Amino acid sequence: MSYVPISIATGSQYQQRQQAQQREQHSAPDISPPRDSTFHPEDWKILSKFWYPVAFSSDLTDKPIAVRLLDERLVAYRAEGRVVIAKDMCAHRGVPLSLGWVEGGNIVCPYHGLRYGPDGKCRHIPSQPDGHISERLKICMYPAQERYGLIWTSLGGGHEAFPEFPAWDDPAFQQILPPSIDIAASAGRQVEGFIDVAHFAWIHEATFADRNNPFVPQYAAERTERGMHAEYISTVSNFPKRMQHRAPLDYQWRRVFNIELPFTASLTVDFPEGGVLSILNAASPVSARSTRLFVPITRNFDKDQPLQEVYDFNRQIFEEDRAIVETQRPDDLPLDRGVEAHILADRSSGAYRRAMSLLGLGSAYSG
């Protein structure tokens, strides 16, 4: 009979192993869904890998603010010029750190005054200034980027490619950042509505479209490595109603849509006389059925015109969309093609849904 040697840990060795495991757990980002998550756990894990905007750059100072993404409560602030995003919960007694303040580059918990540095580690405990600080006193930190006038984060580590919007950094284009819009609907439904071209005549008649011009010419939509690409040419003007005299009769409007999965889309519109308008539709999933929409815009024309007119026009269009999207049933974006019927104009949405399926999201996807 042979015996397999085994190692038996002494009491001190066992304690060291336990401490090492605890250090590893507290240093690694928590990529599990919160207890009150409205997403299927597997869907949440997939969606958490990507980047989403959670605030405007202008909103972020050394005063912490509370934001929410994928049902996770977060705190965002600046510490010595650096953007910091963390789970909004003190490691000591669970108080929201967004109720605290920033001092000396540390965020201060309002309950017991514990201070956490930008790396998440507790730096000071007022009640025991010279005492040992446990390694468990560490808050969960998330990666942060500041792009396109917005603060972005990823709950799953930020390893996926960051959404592209090159026109924002082009000096020939004016940067426009309208207020965000809160939508009581899933991010998937909102994004699909943004790339839908058949609804213009029916939903946007008051803003730019024409009820008497509902025809959708054939167009191509294709999946890309990061999502979907579609180009659509029609006679539907993109000027506001009061400015449509500026377009030549029968002008062919070219619209180019690109989606970067899962919830970021862009639209580039070719205007007369070489004008170009680009819109980034960045839908941030607050929860499975609550979305905060950020819409950075650029244009290389009318740069001397008042921005309030752009804000008002943009708001009216997205409010028209919101009124419809919030009524759609099922609330989820169905990835099973048999759940809903389809028409020829749905090429872009069909490509989007197929690309979403390839991420591994459930067919009864709730997002």
N, C-alpha and C positions, 0 to 999 in steps of 0.2 A: 504494500500500500504506500502510495506517495502522498506527500503533504505539500500543499501550496503555501508558501510563507505569506503571512499577512503582517501588516504593521499596525500596532496598537498605539494610538496617540495617548500620551500622558495628559494629565489635566491641563498643564500649561500649554502643551502643543495644541490641544483642542481649542483652548481659548484663543490662541493666536490665529488659528484657522478661521474661527468665527469672526474675529475682528477683521481679518483680511477680507472675508466675504462681505461684511458690512461696509468696509471702505469701498469695495468695488460697486456695491449696490448704490451707495450714496454719491459716487462720482459719476456714474453713468446716467444719461438722461432717462427719465421715466417715459417709455413709449407705449404704455398701456392706456386704454381709454379710461376716462374718469368714471366714477361709480354711477353718475347720472347721465351717462352718454346716451344720446338718442340715435346713434349709429350702430349697425351690426359690428361686433368687435373686429371681425376680419376686414370689413370695409374701412373701419376707422384706422387700422394699422396701415393699410395701403394709402389712404388719403393723407395720413400724418407725415409721409415722406416728402411731400411737396411744399413749396413756398407759397405763402399767402400774405397779403397786406392786412395789417391790424390797426393802423393809425396813420395820420398825416405827420410828416416830419415837423410841421409847424406846431403840432399839438404836444410834441415831446420836449419837455424841459427837465429841470432837476426836481420837478414835482411829479411823483409817480401817478400814473393813470391805470385804471383797470380796463382790460380788454378781454375778449373771449374768442376762442378759436376751437372748432371741433368739440365744443362743450367744455373745453379746458379753460379755467379761469387763470388769466395771466396778469402780470404787472409789467409795465413798460416805463422806462425813465432814462435819463442821461446821467452818467456818472463821469465827471471830468472829461466831458466831450464824447464819451463812448456810449453808444446805444446799448441798453441792457434789457433783456426780456427774461422773465423768470416765472415760475409757478407762483401764483398770488397766495402764498401761504407760508407763514413763519414756521420753521421746523420745530419750534419750541411748543407752542400751544395753538397753532393753526389759525392765527389771526391774519386777515388779509394785509399784506404789506403795502397795498395801494392806499391804505389809510395812514401810512407813515410818511416819512420824508427822507430826503437825501442830504447827507452831511459828510463833508470830507471824502466824497466818492463812495460812501457806504449808504445803503438803504437802512433806515432805522425802523424797527417794529414799534408801533405805538403802545403796545401792551406792557412789555418789560424792558424796552430800550435796546434789545439785541441789535447789533449792527452786522450787516452782511456786505462783503466786498463784491466787486463785479465778477469774481470767479465763483460766487455763491457761498463761500466759506464764511462762517461767523468770525468776526474780527474782535468783537468786544462784548462782554456781558457786564453791565453796570453793577449788578448785585454781587459780582465776584471778580473785580477788576484784575486780580493777580492769580485767579484760579485757572485750572485746566479747562480748555474748551474742547468738548467732545467732537470727534470727527462727524458724528451724526448731526451736528448743528450745521447743516448745509442745505441751502435751497436749490431746487432743480432749475438749472439754467438752460436756455434755448438759444440757438444761433440767431443772429439778427443782421439784416442788411438794410441800408437806406438807399432806395433807388426810386426814381420817377416821382420824387416828392412824397414818398410813402415809406413807412416802416414795415418791413417784412420779417416773417419768422417761419420756422419749420419745426414741428413738434417731434419729427422723426430723425433729426440730425442734420437736415439740410444737404443731403448728398445728391438729390436730384438737380437737374439743370435749372438755372434761374430763368424766369420768363424774360424774353427779349422785347425791347421796345426802343429800337435804335434812333427813331426820330426825336426822342426826348433829348438826346445829347447832341443833336445836330444844330449848330448855331444859326442855320438858316430858318429854323422853325421856332415859333413862339410856344412857350410852355404854358398850359392852362390847366388848372386843377380845381374843378368844381367840387362842391360839397358832396359827401357820400350819401347814399340812399339805402335805407333799411327796407328789406323786402321779406314778407312773411311767406317765404317759399324756399324750396331747395335751390342750392347753387346750380345744380345740373339743369333744372328747368329754366333758370334765368339765363344761363349761357346758351342753351339751345334756342331760346327766344331771341337772343342777340344775333345769332347767325341765320335766323329764319328770314327768308326774303319774300315769302308769299303773304305775310301779314301786313306789309306796308300800307296797302290801299285801304285796309279795314281798320287798323288800329291807329295809324298815324295820318289820317286824312286831315286832321286839324293842324298838323305841324308842317309836313312837307310832302306827303303823298297825295295821290288822286284816286278817288273811288272809281272813277271811270277808266283807270289804267291799272287793272289788277293782273294783267297777263304777266307770267313769269317765263321769259325765254329759257331755252335749255342752257344749262351751265354744268361745269364739271366740278366735282368735289372728290378729293382723294385723301387717303390717310397718309400721314407723314411719320417720321420717326418719333416726333414729340406730340403728335395730335392729328390735325386736319388742316387742309388747305383748299380754298374754293375761290374761284373768280367768277364774277357775275356782272354782266353788262345789260343795261336796260335804259329806258327813257325816263325813269322815275327820278325826279330832281332831288338833290340833297340840300338845296337852299331852303331856308324858311319860306313860308308862303309869301311873305311881303317882299322877298328878294328874288323871286323866281324869274323875274324879267331879266336877270343878269345872265342867264344861261341861253345859248343859242337854241333856236327851235330844233327839236329832234336831236338834241345833244345826247351822245351816248355816254352814260355814266358808268364808269368802271369801279366796281367795289371788290376789294380783295380781303377775304377773311382768313385768318389763321388762328388755330386753337393750340395752345400748349396745355396739355392735360395737367390736372383735370378741369380747372375752372378759370383759366385765363385765356381770353380771346382778344384779338385785335382786328380792327377794320381800317383799311386805307381806301380813301375815296379820291378819285381824280376829278378835280374841278376844272372848269374852263380856264384857259389862258395859263396853264401850267400850275394851277393851284393844287395843293395836296393837303388833305386832312387825314390825320391818324388818330384813332381812338383805342385806348387800352381798356378793355372790359375785365376788371379784376374782381371776381366774385369771391368774397371771403366767407366760407361756411361757418357761421357762428354756431349753428347746430344743424341737425338734419333738415330742418324746415324753417330756418332763419338765416338770412344772408345779408351781409353788409357789402354794398357795391361801391368800389372806388373806380373813378373814370378819368385818368389823366388823358389830356388831349393836346395835340400839336397841330399847327398849321403854318404854312409859309405865305399866307395872304391875309389881307385885312388886319394886319398886326397893329394898326393904329386905331382900331375900333374898340369901343368900350367892352370890357370883359363881362359886365353884368348881362349883356344881351346873350352871350354864349352860355353863361350859367343858366339863365332862364329857359333858353331853347333846349339845352341838354336836359334840364330837370323835367320839362314838359314831356319830352320824348320818353324818358325812363319812367315817368309816372304813368304814362299811357300803357307801357309794357307791364309795369307792376300791377296795375288794376286787373290785367288778364292773367298773368302768371300766378297770382295769389289764389285764383279760382280753379286752377287746373287740378284734375283728379285722374289717376292717383297723385298724391303729393310727390311721390318719388319719380325720378327719371327712369322709365322702364327700359331695361336693356334687353329684355326678351321681346323680339320683334312681333310676337303673337299677341302681345297685350293691347297694342293700339293698331289702327289701320293707318296706311301711308299713301301719300300722293306723289306725283312726279317732282313737285317742287321741294320735296323733303330730302334731296340728295345730301345737303350739308349736314342735316341733323342725323341722317342715317350713317354717314361717315363718322360723325362724332360719337354716336352710340356704339358703333363697332369698335372704335378706338378705346372707349371707356371699358368695354367688355374685356379687351386684351390686357387691361391692368389687373384683371382678376377679381373685379368687383362682382358681387352677387347679382343674379338676374333680377331679383326683387330689391335692387339697390336702393337704399334709403339715404339719399344725399342730395 
